[in-house]
């Protein structure tokens, strides 16, 4: 899980407006940070299957959000992939 300070940093970096906390870009950035943190966790805890289920859910949720963004706003989709360093696999 991300700390409140880490979430605030991500919010400031990816929000579209001052009060924006729920745009697709913010949600994808938060999920990506969680996924990276969990991936590091699994390097030392290979048998943590309960957390692996959570990781799978987060990856699936991020994929769905990116699919939505690609169909509705292609330019924003490409921009968020570039900023986060993700591949276009959808």
N, C-alpha and C positions, 0 to 999 in steps of 0.2 A: 504494500500500500504506500501511496505517496503521502508525505507529510503536508500539512496545511501550507507551509512556506513554499514547498516545491510546486504545489498546485497554483499558488498565487503567481509565481514566476511564469509558469506556463500560460496562465490566463492573460497576464499582461502582454506576453509575446504574441499570442495567437488571436486575441479577441478583435472583432471587427469594429466595435464601438466601446465606449467607456463602460457601459453597464452590461456588456455581452458576456454571458457565462454559459450559454447553451448552444451556440452555433455549432455547425458540423465541424468546422476547423478546430474549435476548442475541444470538442469531444474526442476527435481523432487524435489530437496532440496528447491529451490526458491518457487515453487508452494506450498510445504508443509508449509513453513513459512507463506506465504500469507493466506493459509487456516486456520492455527492456529490463525492468527491475526483476520481474519474475524469471526471466531467462537467466539472469545472473544467479538467482537463488537456486535454480536447478543444476547449476554446475557443481554445487557442493551437496545438494540434496536430491539425488537421483530417484529416490523412492517416495517422494512426497506426491502421491497420486491425487490427494484432495486438492492441493494447490494447482496441479496440472489441469484439473477440470476447470478451475477458475480461469486459467490461462487460455484454454480452448474457447471458453465463452467470450473472453475479451477479444481474442483474435477474430472470432466470428462476428461479433458486434461491430468491430472496426471495419471489417470487410463490407458489411451491410451499409454502414454509413458512407464508406467510400464509393460504393456502387450507386447509392442515391446521389451523391455529389457529382459523380461522373455523368449521370443521366440528366441532371438539372442544370449544372454549372460547370461545364468542361474546363473553363479557364481557371476557376478556383480549385478544381480537382488537381490539375497539373501543378498549380502553385503549391498546394499543400504537400503533394508527393515530393516535390523538389526540396521544400523547406525541411521535411522530416527525413529525407533520404530513403524513401520507400520506392519499391519497384511497382510498375504498372502491371499487375498480374490478374486483374479482374476482367 
